[in-house]
Amino acid sequence: MTLPYNYIYRIIFVGDPYVGKTALASTLALHPMPILYNTTIGIDFFSVLTLLNDNIIIKSHIWDTAGQEYYLSIVQSYFRDIVGAFIIYDVSDRKTFANVPRWLKRINDINLSKKTIILIGNKTDLEREVSKEEGERYAEQNKLLFFEMSKCDKTNNINIFNDVIEHIDTSMGDTSHPGIKKYEGYNSTDLIKNIPDTSSTNCCPIS
C-alpha cells in the first residue's frame, strides 16, 4: 500500500497556556471540536494532509506543546529538527503577546537550521488588548509570517495553514532538511480524491 504523501513536515505549535494551540491543531486535523479542551500535558500530536497546487501532498506532523514552565525541559527537545514553528498568542491577553520574544528566542537558540516561523494572533472574536498593527510590526521586525485567527472562522484558519505549507514548500525547494522526510515513488494523483473537504464552517465556544 502506498503512503498518502510526498513529504512529511515536522511543525511545532508554541505559546503560553490557553492561547488556543490545541483548538487550532484540532481544527486543522478536522477532529470533532469539543466544547472545552483539557490542558495539554507536555506534548500532543496531530497529523494533517495538505494538497498543494502542483498536486504535491504534504503530511504535517504537528507537535502541540504545553505552555507551562514546568514542561519546558520536555517541550524544548521538540524544537530541534523542525521546518516550521507557529508561535501563538491571544489578542485578548497582552501578557501572552509580551511573552512571544521568549518563545522566539528559545526556538532560535535550540534550532539553528533553516525554518519558517509564523506568528499567530488568535481569538480575534474576543475584545482586544493587542492590535493587529502591533502583531504585524513585531512580525516584520523579526522576519516572521503573520496571521490572525478566530475560532469562529474554521475555513479561514485551514486556508492560512495551507498557505504556510505552500510557503515552506516554495522556500525549501529540494533542500535537504532534518525537518523534512521525502517519500520516493509515490504518485500524488492516486490519493488526491481522498483529501478531506474543508469547505464547511462552524463556531464552537472553545477556549
N, C-alpha and C positions, 0 to 999 in steps of 0.2 A: 504494500500500500504506500503510495506517495504521500509526502507530508504537505499540508496546505500552506506553504510559504516559500518564498525565495530567500528571505533573510530573517534572522532574529535580532532585534534591538534590545539592549538592556537599558532600562529607564528607571529613574527613581523619582518619587514624589516626597518632598521635604517641606517642613514648615512647622510652626507652633501647633500645639494641640487645638483641636476644634475649629480649624480653619476650613475644613471640608475636603480634606485629601481623600478620605475613603469614599465619601459620597461621589466625588468626581470619578475616581477609579471605577466604582461600581457602575456609574452611568456609561463610561466608555466601554466597559466589558459587557454591557447590555444585561446585567444582572437585574432581577426584580429589586426595586428600591424600597426598603422598609421605612417605616415612619421614623424610627430612631436608629442611630448607629452606636455600637459599643466602641469604647476607646481601643485603638489599635495597640496590641501587646507586642511591642518590638517591631515586627515586620509582618505585613500581609502581602500576598502575591496575587496578581491579576494577569490575564493574558488577553491581548486584543489583536484582531486582524484588521489590517488596513490595505485596501486596494488602491494603488496609485494609478495615475493616468496612463502610464505605459504598461499596464497590466502586470506590474510587479506587486507581489503580495508580501507585506511586512508583518511579521508576528512580533508584537511588542511584549516583552516581559516587564511588567510594571511592579516595582517594589515600593509598596506604600509604607513609609517609615513612621514610627511613633515620634511625636514631638517632645515628649518629656525628657528632661535632662538625664534621668536615671537610666534611660535606654540608650544613651548616646554611644557608649562603647560598643554596643551591638550594631546600632544603626550605621556608624561610620565605616564599618567594614564593607558595607554595600555601596559606598561612594566610589570604590575602585571599579575599573572596567565597565564604565557606563558610557553610553554615547549621547544620552540626554538626561537632563535634570529639570524637573518642574519645582520651582520654589513658590509656594502658595501662601498668600496672606489673606486676611479677612478685611475687606474695605470698611467694615463697621467697627473694627477694633484696631486702633492706631498702634498699640503695642506690638501686634503681630507684624505690622509693616516695619516698625523700628528694628525688629529682630532679623529682617531679611539680610542685612550685611553679614551678620554672624553665620547664617546658613550658607551664603555665597562663599565666605572665606573658608569654611570647613570643607566644602566641596573642592575648591581650588587648591587648598593645601594638601589634600589627600590624592586628588586625581589630576595629574599633570598632562594627561593626553587630551587630544582634541575632542571637544564635546559641544553640544548646543545646550544652553541654559535658558529656560523660559520662566519669566516672572508672571505669575497669575494673581490678579486681584479678584478674589472670589466673594460671593454673596452680595452682588450689586443690587439685589432686590431689597436689601436692608438699608436703614439710614446710615449714611456715610460718615466716617471720620477721616477717610483718606480719599482725596480727589483722584480722578483719572489722570490728571495732569502730573500729579506727584509721582504716580507709578510710571508713567511714560518717561518722565525726566530721569528717574533713577535708572530705568532700563537702558535709556540712551547713553547715560554716563558710563555704564558698566558693560555696554555692548551685549545686552540681553534681548531676547524676543519678549514682547509684552502683549498680554491679552487680559481682558476682564470677562468674568463669567457669572452666571446666575443659575441657581439650582432650578429655576423655572424654565430655562431655555436649553433643554436637553440636546436638541438638534444642533444648536449653535456650538455647544461645548464639544460635541463629537466632531463637528466640522473644523474647529480650532485644532483639536488633536490631530486630525488628518493633515491639516496644513503644516503642522510642526513635523510630522513624519515625512511629508514631502520635502520640507526644507532640509531635514537631516540627510535624506537620500541624495538630494542635489549637492549639498555641501561636502558630503563624504566621497561621492563618486565611487571609484573602485579601490579606495584607500583601505589597506588592511588596518583593523582596529580591534582591540580586545573586547569592545562592547558590541561587536557585530559578528554574528555567525552566519556564514553563507551556506545554503543548501544547494549542492550541484545536481543537475539532472532533473530539475522539476519544471514541468510545463504549466505556467500560470493559468492558461485557458481551461485546464481540466477542472478547476475548482472555483472559478470566478462566480459561477452561478450560485455558489453556496455562501458567498459573503452576505452577512445579515443585512436586512433592510433597516436603516437607522433614520427613516424619514418621519416617524411618529414622535410626538412630544407629549410630555406630561409634567406636572409640577407636584412635588410632594413636600410636606413640611419636615425636611430633614435638617440636621444641624451639622 
